[in-house]
């Protein structure tokens, strides 16, 4: 058996989309299945209510299906899908008038100086520690405590692993705003997590410093 035989087959999403548009609609679930959790997380980052987030996610999948013929492949399918999710969440919030968000285009951030992040990457918490339910719960709670504009950037960049450019496109903000918000989000996450993690294991160096 060759190494190629052991490799996981690469998904050809363009081919899958073409097949769906040609009538094989059952393939749609297979197309979106890898992104179900990402869509739900992004919906929850706006709604902060599991029921509403599920409704937003479901509507986003339906809209993506109905608009699939409009997808031109100029971005990754996952990026396009998350954009639909966030637009649906914003639409629902505007309609319900339940929350008032900070502006998505804040002038002070545009010229802000971005210093090197003290915390290089919160994902550098040791994997064996993240496997502990207590640590996972602390991390999730810390992310949930971030205000929406910081939580969304953190999720897109550090959880969904979108590029800075893709994140800016999805959130409809500038590249500099993405960098500033990500830096602030990581700093706030570190500030909340550091003392709690240290209490779990005082001898462990939880964070990597620049």
C-alpha angles and dihedrals in degrees: 000000000000127000089251089060090057095051121101111251113257115243113240099205094176089058091046091051091049090052092049092050089049090059107276092119093159088073090067093083090054090050095054099032095094090054100047094100093044092052092048092048092051092047090050091050087067104031101038087199120097096215094050091044091054090051091050092047092049092049090047091055091048093049092047089053093049092046097041093112088060093059106107100180094243087131133021114286090239091055091049091049093050090049089056089049094053092045090052091049091050091047091052093048092050090049096047094039090209100132136036113214130203113254114281090220110048113184095207091062095055095074097027119132112243110211120198108280113253088214106054094196131342087214087073089080101119112272093229089058093050088055089068112093092220092058093044090053092049091050094048092048091050091051091048090053092060116099113255098259091055097038092053094051092047093050094047096046105032103027105030091030096224116165121251089255093050091047091052090050094049094047094038093231134119126274091247091054090053091052094047095046093046091050092050092045092053092047092050091046091051093048092054098039103041099073093041094049091045090055089055093053117001093187097055121093099224100181135048113229126211 
